[in-house]
Amino acid sequence: MATIPGLEVILDFITEEEEQQLITELDAGHWAGRGIEPNPEMKRRHQHYGGVFSYRLRRVVGDMEKLPGMFDFITERLLQRRIYDRSPNSIIVNEYEAGQGIMPHVDAPKLFGKTITALSLLSACVMTFQHVKDPSQIYHIHLPQRSLVVMNGSSRYDFKHSISKDLIEHVDGLEIVRARRVSITYRDMLVEDRQQDRESDEAGSSCKELCGNGISSCTRS
């Protein structure tokens, strides 16, 4: 496998039994997208836990909540392996049907912490990493079923990552036939920065209200 600084793929991070239990609980939960809030404009189904990220507004909306107990054993494993220093505060679950992918992107550094992890359930895929400043640096990484990909350092900040819509992919001499895949992505939302943004928005609203009431000028500190 190609070496990207800060990237690690951990095989069999969970067991088959744990995988099936997670899928059973997730499928009994609320899938958003495809016309259903939150983010009804999304074509792929998803679930948000901890905090809800609005793709339309490009920011976190609503209050932070405790992560559900069904994820506790994953969180404990992440902490035991010292992948995170403390328990991350948000999870997004994405469902990828055959023919669905995700465009190249870097998870917003101002919104999310230094470590991103994603657990692949039900099937494998190929994740492509392409350097932001040097597009000639491109790597195709095999993410097997039940594996965990860990992004730190350069792999987190210097590379965009994506998943193609291809129904059949080839990597490392393997042929991967795409099927339903569910990913569980842990990210630490930077709540303090989010609170500062909210206070700034509120200050802006107050400024508009003052100006609207006939006050000719106002100052935002």
C-alpha positions, 0 to 999 in steps of 0.5 A: 500500500502507498505510504501517505504521512499520517495515514493508517488502515487498521484491518478487522477493527471490529468483528462480524458480529459487532458489524451486524449489530451496528447495522441492525441498530442503524437501520432501525434509526433515522436515516436523513437525506433524499428529502428527509431532514436534516440535509434533505438535499443530500442524495445519499442517506446519513445519520448525525450524532453528537452535532448536526453539520449542515451541508447547505450552510457549511456549519454545525447547527443545533446543540451538541448531544451525547453519543449513543451507547451503540458506539461505546465499544468503538470509542473505547477501542479508539481510546485504547489504541490512542488514536484519539486523546479524548472521546470525539464528540461527533459521528456521521454515518453515511450510506453508499449504495452501488454507484454512489461516491463522494467528491474530493474534499478536505474536512474543514480544518476550522470545524473539525479536529486533527484526527479523522477516522472512518469505519467501513461496514458491509463492503469494501471500497477504494479511497483516493487521496490527491495532494492539494498543491501537487495533484500529481501525487495521487494514491488509491487506498483499499479500505476492506470491510470492517477496516478503520482508516485513520487520517492525521497530519499530512493525510488529514490536511494536505490531501483531498480524499474521495470515493468514486461512483465506479461499480467495479474498482481495481487496486493492489491487484484486487477487483472490488465490486461495489455494494452497499457500504456504510461508513461510521466517521468520527470527527471532533467538532471544535465547539469553542470555535463554533461558539465564537462564530455564533457570538459573532453572528449574534453581534452582527444581528444586534448591529443590524437591529440597532441600525434598523432602529435609526442609529446611524453607526454601531461598532462590533468589538 
